[in-house]
Amino acid sequence: MVDSKAWNWKMLKKEDEKIWKEPATESYYLVNRWKMQGKKDFLDLGCGLGRHTILFAKEGFNTYAFDLSEDGVEKTKQWAGQLNLKVDCKVGDMLELPYKDDSIDCILCRNVISHTDTKGMEKITQELKRVLRKDGECYLTLGSKNTWGWKQDWPMVDENTKIRVEDGPENGIPHFYADYDLILKLFKDFSIEQIHEIRGFYGKGGSYHYHVLIRKN
Ligand SMILES: C[S@@+](CC[C@H](N)C(=O)[O-])C[C@H]1O[C@@H](n2cnc3c(N)ncnc32)[C@H](O)[C@@H]1O
């Protein structure tokens, strides 16, 4: 399995900060969906600077924020503190989540889970299954093989994974790229509630991600 590597948030350009402080569109839908389902314990898996941690904590969820980046977790903690929000913040690797079996109701894992290779992906799906309660849900995004990154001449780790080369926070970080069949295979032990392939326009041409909502049976 390839080594995990945190984002270097110190390399984030000032003008890009706004993107990572504003909750993603679907997070509002998830707040609503999971409230209506009566879910309480929320994990922001790969919290980054904390934009979804803050949203869910404000909405009254028992919120857990987790990331491999000490800097990201520290910034999330400070932001929560400024707003007097209670959040359980932890640094660690998603390959071994520090949460008990069947302890979490809902997980948001946005642009995080694919920062590993194929073996790592298999390990993470086991971890998601372990920590989620029955009927617990996880919304996650995965880079698509249609995206610009997959077409770059970056070093390959395995048949689905490349190491990103850039002058920015993601330099040297493994990226797993998925297709529809791979997603069905990876999450075969879950109910797959939704799969959407969404195109974003970030200035680098076509940026495609799969957005996947899974439920533990
Ligand atoms: C693209 S950022 C997304 C942050 C956040 N989910 C958001 O939407 O704002 C990816 C985050 O995943 C974290 N990450 C990468 N590999 C990780 C791992 N193995 N375990 C935990 N977090 C990891 C990075 O440090 C980074 O903060």
The ligand as an SDF file (V2000), in Angstrom:
LIG
                    3D

 27 29  0  0  0  0  0  0  0  0999 V2000
   -9.1660   18.1300   -0.9270 C   0  0  0  0  0  0  0  0  0  0  0  0
   -8.9350   18.2610    0.7970 S   0  0  0  0  0  0  0  0  0  0  0  0
  -10.6560   18.1960    1.2600 C   0  0  0  0  0  0  0  0  0  0  0  0
  -10.9530   18.7560    2.6120 C   0  0  0  0  0  0  0  0  0  0  0  0
  -12.4320   18.7260    3.0230 C   0  0  0  0  0  0  0  0  0  0  0  0
  -13.0240   17.4170    2.9100 N   0  0  0  0  0  0  0  0  0  0  0  0
  -13.2300   19.7350    2.2550 C   0  0  0  0  0  0  0  0  0  0  0  0
  -14.0830   19.3380    1.4470 O   0  0  0  0  0  0  0  0  0  0  0  0
  -13.0230   20.9200    2.4620 O   0  0  0  0  0  0  0  0  0  0  0  0
   -8.3440   16.6490    1.2340 C   0  0  0  0  0  0  0  0  0  0  0  0
   -8.0370   16.4250    2.7060 C   0  0  0  0  0  0  0  0  0  0  0  0
   -7.8260   15.0070    2.9200 O   0  0  0  0  0  0  0  0  0  0  0  0
   -6.7740   14.8560    3.8460 C   0  0  0  0  0  0  0  0  0  0  0  0
   -6.1790   13.5120    3.7250 N   0  0  0  0  0  0  0  0  0  0  0  0
   -5.4180   13.0430    2.7220 C   0  0  0  0  0  0  0  0  0  0  0  0
   -5.0430   11.7700    2.9770 N   0  0  0  0  0  0  0  0  0  0  0  0
   -5.5780   11.4530    4.1880 C   0  0  0  0  0  0  0  0  0  0  0  0
   -5.5300   10.2810    5.0180 C   0  0  0  0  0  0  0  0  0  0  0  0
   -4.8320    9.2120    4.6440 N   0  0  0  0  0  0  0  0  0  0  0  0
   -6.1990   10.2880    6.1830 N   0  0  0  0  0  0  0  0  0  0  0  0
   -6.8940   11.3920    6.5890 C   0  0  0  0  0  0  0  0  0  0  0  0
   -6.9670   12.5320    5.8470 N   0  0  0  0  0  0  0  0  0  0  0  0
   -6.3140   12.5620    4.6690 C   0  0  0  0  0  0  0  0  0  0  0  0
   -5.8090   15.9610    3.4530 C   0  0  0  0  0  0  0  0  0  0  0  0
   -4.8660   16.2370    4.4640 O   0  0  0  0  0  0  0  0  0  0  0  0
   -6.7660   17.1140    3.1680 C   0  0  0  0  0  0  0  0  0  0  0  0
   -7.0060   17.8970    4.3090 O   0  0  0  0  0  0  0  0  0  0  0  0
  1  2  1  0
  2  3  1  0
  2 10  1  0
  3  4  1  0
  4  5  1  0
  5  6  1  0
  5  7  1  0
  7  8  2  0
  7  9  1  0
 10 11  1  0
 11 12  1  0
 11 26  1  0
 12 13  1  0
 13 14  1  0
 13 24  1  0
 14 15  1  0
 14 23  1  0
 15 16  2  0
 16 17  1  0
 17 18  1  0
 17 23  2  0
 18 19  1  0
 18 20  2  0
 20 21  1  0
 21 22  2  0
 22 23  1  0
 24 25  1  0
 24 26  1  0
 26 27  1  0
M  CHG  2   2   1   9  -1
M  END
$$$$
